[in-house]
């Protein structure tokens, strides 16, 4: 259903100048009924001047009278031939000014962790241009040394559902083309719900080389560790406790003889 211009200002005018119900005004202006109730109480749209839909050729006075007489009547927006065929133009996603400085970080994260995404998909997710994406991918961006990859979902630049949908489309397109994905790429295609249910996988630090076949979990690793433990007594040739006692006794007797002499 088409909505009037300046819907909230139109609702203010209808609340002040008609006896229409809150539901009728909410349905006509595309607002919630409680929001219209807040307008009537002076808690919502404070300072907004009412916008007359009759003077602006959006609503007929007769239509308002029918709505006032019948609370179940739904107001109909007046037909405007000039608006015929007008559609909302699709362009890049709008990014608030406060978050535009974080956009290169989001692009770097997508390029690094989801290389299967096309430039057009990244552009729609974070609202950027293809030259910027190319510059970050090829590391020719003027500020590339200060750009740190950050998840665009954490930055609030897109929703997790939108990112998962884009990754799924890219995976389907790649599979249709017959390209074989590596294990790392296949792990990146796991959805959020599946990744949250997975148990954390132990990882070996990248600085430690030569341990590719080593595992951090399992009974075999614990058993090998127990076998590797060496008894401390086996490392030293210590005398038996009995021999120590005999030596100590003979020594004490000799000391006593020396004292008597």
Buried (B, 14 or more C-beta within 10 A) or exposed (E): EEEBEBBBBBBBBBBEEBEBBBBBBBBBBBBEBEBBBBBBEEEBBEEBEBBEBBEBEBBBEEBBEBBBEEEEBEBBBBEEEEEEEEEEEEEEBEBEEEBEEBBBBBBBBBBEEBEBBBBEBBBBBBBBEEEBBEBBBEEEBEEEEEBEBBBBBEBEBBEBEBBBBBBEBBBEEBEEEEEEBEEEBEEBBBBEEEEEEEEEEEEEEEEEEEEEEEEEEEEEEEEEEEEEEEEEEEEEEEEEEEEEEEEEEEEEEEEEEEEEE
